[in-house]
């Protein structure tokens, strides 16, 4: 007997079959991921350093501003990455 999850997944596969990606598309998706992961790592490293500097100075408000900037920047980069990946998929 199949679980409800298995039945739901079968119905989903019937109504929305998984798209087959070409090797070129897979390579492009990997390139996009690598490029954006590098950007994310670079931004994280830079702003983490700024946060530590602000904390060392005892400036909690400035550290909080850098933390907020880091959250915004990471969200923006991840959104851009997903947008570019979706363009390749479609």
N, C-alpha and C positions, 0 to 999 in steps of 0.2 A: 504494500500500500504506500502511495506517495504522500509526502507531507504537503501541507498547504503551500509552503514556499516553493516546492518543486512544481506543483501544478501552476502556480502563478508565473513562475519563470517560463514554463512551456507556453502558456498563453501569450506572454509578452513576446517570446521568440516568434510565435506565429503571426502576431499582429505587427510587430516591428522587427523584422529580421536584422541581425547585426550587419553593418556595412563591411564589405571586404575592402581592405586597404591594399594598395599596390606597394611594391618595395620602395618606390620613389617617395610615396606618401609617408611610409614608415620612417624612411631616412630623414625626410623633412621634419617630421614630428620630433624625432630624436635631436635634430639640430636646433630646433626651436627650444626644446627643453633644456639642452645644454647651455645655449646662449642665455636664456633667462635665469637659469640656476646660477650661472656665473655673475650675472647682474645682481641677483638677490644676495649672493654671498659678499660681493663687493660693497653693496649698500649697507648690509648688516655689519660688516667689519668696520666700515667708516663711522657709522652712527653709534655703534657700541663704544668705540674709542671716544667719541664726543660725550657720550653719557658718562663714561668713567672720568673724563676730565672735569665735567661739571660736578660730579659727585665729590671728586677730590678737592675741588674749590669750596665745597659745601653749599653749592647752589642747586637746591632741590627743584626749584621752578624751572631752571634751564634744563636740568636732566629730564624732567617730565615733558618738556617741549620736544626734546630729542627723541624720547620714547614714542610720543604721539606721531612725530614725523616718520619714525621708523615703521610704525604700524601702517600709516597711510602709504608710504612708499612701497612696502611689501605688498599691500593689497592691490595697488595700482599695477605693479609689475606682474603679479599673478593673474590679474584680470587681462592684461595685455597678452600674456602668454596663452591663456585659454582662448582668447579671441582669435589669435593667429592660428592656433591648433584647430579650432573649429572651421576656419576658412580652408585649411588644408583638407580636413575631413569631408567637407561638403564641396 
